[in-house]
Structure formats: C-alpha cells, structure tokens
C-alpha cells in the first residue's frame, strides 16, 4: 500500500477519537499475526506511588482509597470503566463488593445537570482494605449541542460517501466536537462536573452518599475536604486529563477563600493528589489557553524550606503521564511544560511513561503500529496496569513493569 494511503487511513482512525466502535474494522485491516512481544517501555521522572501504596496508607488510617475516573471524548454511558475496575479489583486483592452501585445525577449551583457519578465499593475480607471507584460521565452536558451536526449522519448526506469513509465521518461527528466544546461556554459546566464529584469524594462517607437521584454538593459546607485521610487518586483519559487538571486548579483557587478557617485550609494544603493520565494530550490542549497566575515558581512554594509554603494549594500533585508514542494524538509532558502551564502552587511532580501499548510491526514495507490500539488499549496492557497499581520505586520494581527503563530526574 502506498505510504500516503496509510497516512490517510491513520488520520481517519485518529479523528475517531476515543470511540471503540471502529476497532474491529481497523484491527482486522491492520493487525498482524502475533509475534514475540518486543514492545518497549521508558520511564523518566520521579519515582511514583501506585494505587496499592495509597490503599495501604489509607488502610493504616482505617480509611478507604477513593479513585475518580474522568473520561475523554466520545460517547460514554455509566459503566464504561467496568473493565478497568475489574482489573484493579484483581490486582489490589479485593474479594467483596457492594451488591448495588450508587448512581447520582449531579447538578451545579444553578440546578443544571452536570453529569452522572456512579460509585462502586470494593473490600478485602481478610484485612479490611477498601477502595471506592467514582466513575464520572460528563458527556451528557454537550450531547444536545453535538446533536446539531447529526444530520450529517443521515442517509441523505451519507449515501454518496464510500462506506468506510462514512463510518469515519460519523465517528468524527461523535468525538471531535467534545474537545471543541470544552473550549467554549460548556467549559465551566464540565469543570463543575469534576468539582461536584471531588466535593462528594472529600466530604461524604459511603453511607452518606445517596443511592440515586439528583444531588448537589456544596463546597462551602463544613464537611468539605474533611476526609483527607481518604487518599484520592484520579485516572483520566485524553481530554479527561485536561478537564481534571483544570478542575483541580479551580477547586484549589476556591479553597483560598477559607482564610478564616485555618484548620480547613491547612488540611487542603497538606493534601496529596495523584493523577494518572492515559493517552495524554495536555500540550495539544494547552495551545491557545492562558497560563496560570503563578508559574516557574515551584521551589518558592513546595520545598520544606520554601519561603511561600504557606501559600501553596496542595502539598504534592503527582502527575504520571502514560502514553504510546505511536498514538499520534498523544504527547509526553516535559518539565518545561509543567513549569510554564501548571500553577506552581499546586506543587506538581512529574513522571513520563512512554510505552508501546501497540506492537510495532512491518506493514507495507515500513514499521507500523496500530494507532487505534495505541490510543485505546491501556486498560488491557499488563505493564500499564502494574504501573497504575504498583508505581515505580527505585529499589523495588514490580515484575511486569521491571522491563521499563527508568531514569530518575533530579531537582
């Protein structure tokens, strides 16, 4: 096949974003016979904790680990993260679960719907460890606006297109508008969705979370950020990483209003957050956006002897970027990007994981990797799952991620 044709095919596939509906067609066209696994993995940055570390820390305080999932572009329905949840349950050694998930319709201060939060609870019968999984589905916020271009999917518009091209065009219509609309008037509503989820996570114990119905969490209430002993981790995909970081920034800025409540302000400032970003697109989505108020000043806020440490927003924001270099919509994050585009008061630390999720094979006389696999299949990669649960420690590496070349960066 001519290289130009390959490039066109890749472009159409990538424009389909995070939708998996074309996966069977594309994989049937591109995938080769299974060979020896020669996929590579490179880790550069700070050693980082995995979910199992946070689970043990939370359990030592007789508290649960709480995990928030934020999806990217494309259509999602509650339950989209069940495959990932099942993998985490197995790897974290859980053998019990609540029979019924809690499914809550979130609203903002103006009573506008801002998504659905589905909460699942998992426990270990042997040692009492517990983690709660908070799956956020926000794309209903933009569903009505996206529907305005669905006329392009009907027969009158589509019958003149080639069949495969028509499928790709439909997926473009389903996915690309999400990224465009996030940079529009829908941005505050989407951020409010994450902030509502975080408010519930850091304010409410399992029994106080409603089982169903419409719910608004008031971040001004006394219990907000009272559950700092419940370690919080966020897993995000593609656009979800941009949304999560923007919402963390927004919540931190609001927390500065607690000037008269030193106890609550200190709880927030001493909090640690971990964000595991799959198929990361931060550099791309930062284009055209203003820089935060405080940049290039991490040392002034985040060290033990920093002169402005009492003005930091968090004690540590652990950022772990996990991306396949053959996902053409995915980008590594540099320290320069962190310094110039993430508020220094968040005290961010960075680790980049560059990993071949998709195998590299010879195709049409050139090296090639399925870009759809590279974009979507993180949850099926044992090394990625190991990095999520076990992290990277200099002196104690999990077996599945031990093959990753690790270079620690210094301050």
C-alpha positions in Angstrom: 0.0 0.0 0.0 1.3 3.5 -0.8 2.5 5.4 2.3 0.1 8.3 1.5 -2.8 5.8 1.7 -1.6 4.6 5.1 -1.3 8.1 6.4 -4.9 8.9 5.3 -6.1 5.7 6.9 -4.3 6.6 10.2 -5.7 10.2 10.1 -9.3 8.9 9.7 -8.8 6.5 12.6 -7.3 9.1 14.9 -10.1 11.5 14.2 -12.5 8.9 15.5 -11.0 9.9 19.0 -11.8 7.6 21.9 -14.6 5.7 20.3 -14.0 2.0 20.1 -16.7 1.2 17.6 -14.4 1.1 14.6 -11.9 -1.0 16.4 -12.9 -4.3 14.9 -12.8 -3.0 11.3 -9.4 -1.3 11.7 -7.8 -4.2 13.6 -8.9 -6.7 11.0 -7.2 -4.5 8.4 -4.0 -3.7 10.3 -3.2 -6.3 12.9 -0.6 -8.9 12.1 -0.1 -12.4 13.3 1.0 -12.4 17.0 4.8 -12.4 17.3 7.2 -12.3 20.3 6.4 -9.3 22.5 9.1 -6.7 21.7 7.2 -3.7 23.0 9.3 -1.1 24.9 8.7 1.0 27.9 10.6 4.0 29.1 10.0 5.9 32.4 11.6 9.3 33.1 10.9 11.4 36.1 10.3 11.0 39.8 9.6 7.6 41.4 5.9 7.5 42.0 3.4 5.6 44.1 0.9 3.3 42.8 -2.7 2.7 43.9 -1.6 -0.1 46.1 0.7 2.3 48.0 -2.2 4.7 48.5 -4.5 1.9 49.5 -2.1 0.7 52.2 -1.7 4.3 53.5 -5.5 4.8 53.6 -6.0 1.4 55.4 -3.4 2.4 58.0 -5.7 5.3 58.9 -8.8 3.0 58.7 -10.0 4.9 55.7 -10.7 3.8 52.1 -8.8 4.7 48.9 -11.0 6.8 46.6 -10.4 6.7 42.8 -12.0 9.1 40.4 -12.3 8.2 36.7 -12.7 11.1 34.1 -13.2 10.0 30.5 -12.2 11.8 27.3 -14.0 12.5 24.0 -16.7 10.3 22.5 -20.0 8.9 23.8 -19.9 7.2 27.2 -22.6 5.7 29.4 -22.3 4.9 33.1 -20.4 1.6 33.5 -17.8 2.4 30.8 -15.0 1.7 33.3 -16.0 -1.7 34.4 -13.1 -3.5 32.6 -10.6 -1.2 34.4 -12.4 -1.7 37.7 -12.3 -5.5 37.3 -8.5 -5.3 36.7 -7.9 -3.1 39.7 -10.1 -5.4 41.9 -7.9 -8.4 41.0 -4.6 -6.6 41.3 -5.5 -4.9 44.6 -6.7 -8.1 46.2 -10.3 -7.3 46.7 -12.8 -10.2 47.2 -16.0 -8.3 48.2 -18.2 -5.7 46.6 -21.4 -3.9 47.4 -24.3 -5.5 45.5 -25.6 -2.2 44.2 -23.7 0.7 42.8 -24.8 4.3 43.6 -25.8 6.3 40.5 -26.2 10.0 41.1 -27.3 12.8 38.7 -25.0 15.7 39.6 -26.2 19.3 39.3 -24.4 22.6 39.8 -25.4 25.6 42.0 -28.0 26.7 39.4 -29.5 23.2 39.4 -28.3 22.4 35.9 -27.3 18.8 35.2 -23.6 18.3 35.0 -23.2 14.5 34.5 -23.6 11.2 36.3 -21.4 9.8 39.1 -21.5 6.1 39.6 -19.9 4.9 42.8 -18.7 1.3 43.4 -17.3 -0.1 46.6 -14.8 -3.0 46.9 -13.4 -4.6 50.1 -10.9 -7.2 51.2 -12.4 -9.7 53.7 -9.0 -10.6 55.1 -7.6 -7.3 56.2 -10.4 -4.7 55.9 -8.8 -2.8 53.0 -11.3 -0.8 50.9 -11.4 1.2 47.8 -14.3 3.1 46.2 -14.4 3.8 42.5 -16.1 7.0 41.4 -16.8 6.9 37.7 -17.8 10.3 36.2 -19.7 10.5 33.0 -19.8 14.2 31.8 -20.6 14.0 28.1 -24.3 14.4 28.6 -23.5 18.1 29.2 -22.7 18.5 25.5 -25.0 15.9 24.0 -27.7 18.3 22.8 -25.2 20.6 21.2 -23.4 17.7 19.5 -26.7 16.5 18.1 -26.9 19.6 15.9 -24.5 18.1 13.5 -26.0 14.6 13.5 -28.0 15.5 10.3 -24.7 14.7 8.6 -25.1 11.1 9.6 -28.4 10.6 7.9 -28.9 8.8 4.6 -29.5 12.0 2.6 -26.0 13.2 3.5 -24.2 9.8 3.7 -25.2 7.7 0.7 -22.7 9.5 -1.6 -19.8 8.6 0.7 -17.8 5.4 0.5 -18.9 3.0 3.2 -15.7 3.1 5.4 -15.4 6.9 4.9 -19.0 7.3 6.0 -18.2 5.3 9.2 -15.2 7.5 9.9 -17.2 10.7 9.3 -19.8 9.5 11.8 -17.2 9.0 14.4 -15.7 12.4 13.7 -19.1 13.8 14.4 -19.4 11.9 17.7 -15.9 12.8 19.1 -14.1 15.8 17.8 -16.9 18.2 19.0 -16.2 17.3 22.6 -12.7 18.9 22.5 -14.0 21.9 20.6 -16.9 22.5 23.1 -14.7 22.2 26.1 -13.0 25.4 24.9 -16.4 27.1 24.8 -19.2 28.1 27.1 -19.5 24.5 28.2 -16.1 24.6 29.9 -17.5 25.8 33.3 -20.2 23.1 33.3 -17.8 20.3 32.5 -15.4 21.5 35.2 -18.3 21.7 37.6 -18.9 18.1 36.9 -15.5 17.1 38.2 -15.7 19.6 41.1 -19.0 18.1 42.2 -17.5 14.6 42.1 -14.5 15.8 44.1 -16.8 17.5 46.6 -18.6 14.2 47.3 -15.4 12.3 47.5 -13.8 14.6 50.0 -16.9 15.3 52.0 -19.1 12.2 52.2 -18.5 8.7 53.6 -20.1 5.8 51.8 -23.2 5.6 53.9 -23.9 9.3 53.5 -23.7 9.2 49.7 -27.3 9.0 48.2 -28.1 5.7 46.4 -29.7 7.5 43.5 -31.5 10.7 42.5 -30.3 14.3 41.9 -27.6 15.7 44.2 -25.7 18.9 44.7 -22.6 19.0 46.9 -21.9 22.4 48.5 -18.2 23.0 48.7 -18.9 25.7 51.3 -20.3 23.1 53.8 -18.3 22.3 56.9 -17.6 18.7 55.9 -15.9 19.7 52.6 -12.3 18.4 52.5 -12.8 16.8 55.8 -11.9 13.3 54.6 -8.3 14.0 53.8 -7.4 10.6 55.4 -9.1 9.0 52.4 -6.4 9.1 49.8 -7.6 10.4 46.4 -6.3 9.3 43.0 -7.6 10.3 39.6 -7.3 8.2 36.4 -8.1 10.2 33.2 -8.0 9.5 29.5 -7.2 12.0 26.7 -9.3 15.1 27.1 -10.2 14.0 30.6 -6.7 14.9 31.8 -7.1 18.5 30.8 -10.5 18.6 32.4 -9.2 17.0 35.7 -6.3 19.4 36.0 -8.4 22.5 35.2 -10.9 21.4 37.9 -8.2 20.7 40.5 -6.9 24.2 39.8 -10.3 25.7 40.1 -11.0 23.8 43.4 -7.7 24.9 44.8 -8.3 28.5 43.9 -11.7 28.4 45.7 -10.1 26.9 48.7 -8.1 30.1 49.3 -11.4 31.6 50.4 -11.0 29.7 53.6 -8.7 32.3 55.0 -10.6 32.4 58.3 -10.7 28.7 58.6 -7.0 27.8 59.2 -7.8 24.2 60.1 -9.6 23.5 56.8 -7.0 25.5 54.8 -4.2 23.5 56.3 -6.0 20.2 55.5 -6.2 21.2 51.9 -2.6 22.5 51.8 -1.4 19.2 53.3 -3.3 17.1 50.8 -1.7 14.9 48.2 -3.3 14.1 44.9 -2.2 11.6 42.3 -3.3 11.9 38.6 -2.6 9.0 36.2 -3.1 10.4 32.7 -3.6 7.8 29.9 -3.2 8.8 26.3 -2.1 12.3 27.5 -2.9 15.3 25.3 -2.0 18.2 27.7 0.4 20.0 25.4 -2.0 19.9 22.5 -5.0 21.1 24.5 -3.0 23.9 26.1 -2.5 25.6 22.8 -4.2 29.0 22.8 -5.0 28.8 26.5 -3.7 31.4 29.0 -1.0 30.4 31.5 -2.0 30.1 35.2 -1.5 33.0 37.6 1.7 31.6 39.2 4.3 29.7 37.1 8.0 28.9 37.2 8.0 29.1 41.0 7.7 25.5 42.3 10.8 26.0 44.5 9.2 29.0 46.2 6.1 27.1 47.3 6.8 23.4 47.5 10.0 22.6 49.4 10.4 22.1 53.1 12.2 25.4 53.4 10.3 27.3 50.7 9.5 31.0 51.7 5.9 30.8 50.4 5.0 27.3 51.5 2.0 28.6 53.5 0.5 29.9 50.2 0.7 26.6 48.4 -2.6 24.9 47.3 -1.6 21.3 47.8 1.4 19.5 49.3 2.0 17.4 46.2 0.3 16.9 42.9 1.7 13.7 41.5 1.4 13.7 37.7 2.0 10.4 35.8 1.7 10.7 32.0 1.3 7.3 30.3 1.3 7.5 26.5 2.1 5.4 23.5 4.5 7.2 21.1 2.5 5.7 18.2 -0.7 7.3 19.2 -0.5 10.4 17.0 -2.8 12.4 19.3 -0.7 11.7 22.4 2.1 13.7 23.9 4.7 13.4 26.6 4.8 16.1 29.2 8.1 18.0 29.7 9.2 19.7 32.9 9.2 22.9 30.9 5.5 22.4 30.2 4.8 21.8 33.9 6.8 24.9 34.9 5.1 27.1 32.4 1.5 25.7 32.3 0.6 24.3 35.6 0.2 26.6 38.6 3.3 26.3 40.8 1.2 26.5 44.0 -0.2 23.0 43.1 3.3 21.6 43.8 3.3 19.3 40.7 5.8 16.5 40.4 6.2 14.7 37.0 6.8 11.3 35.7 6.6 10.4 32.0 5.9 6.9 30.9 6.4 6.3 27.2 5.2 2.8 26.4 4.4 0.7 23.3 0.9 -0.4 24.0 0.5 -1.3 20.3 3.1 -3.7 18.8 5.3 -2.3 16.1 5.3 -4.5 13.0 6.3 -4.2 9.4 3.5 -3.1 7.2 3.7 -2.1 3.5 7.5 -2.1 3.8 7.6 0.2 6.8 7.5 0.0 10.5 3.9 0.5 11.7 1.8 0.3 14.9 -2.0 0.2 15.0 -2.8 3.8 16.1 -6.2 2.8 17.5 -4.6 0.2 19.8 -2.1 2.8 20.8 -4.9 5.2 21.7 -7.3 2.9 23.5 -5.8 -0.3 24.9 -4.1 0.9 28.0 -6.5 -1.0 30.2 -5.6 -4.3 28.5 -1.8 -3.8 28.9 -0.4 -5.7 32.0 2.5 -3.3 32.3 0.2 -0.2 32.4 -2.0 -1.9 35.0 1.2 -2.7 37.0 2.3 0.9 36.8 -1.1 2.1 38.0 -1.2 -0.3 40.9 2.4 -0.6 41.9 4.0 2.6 40.7 7.8 2.9 40.2 10.1 2.5 43.1 13.9 2.7 42.7 14.7 -0.3 44.9 11.5 -2.4 44.5 10.1 -2.9 41.0 7.0 -4.9 40.2 7.7 -7.8 37.9 5.5 -6.7 35.0 6.9 -3.2 34.9 10.5 -4.2 35.6 11.2 -4.2 31.9 10.7 -0.5 31.7 13.9 1.5 31.5 13.8 4.0 34.4 15.7 7.3 34.6 15.1 9.4 37.7 15.2 13.1 37.2 16.7 15.4 39.9 15.6 18.8 41.1 
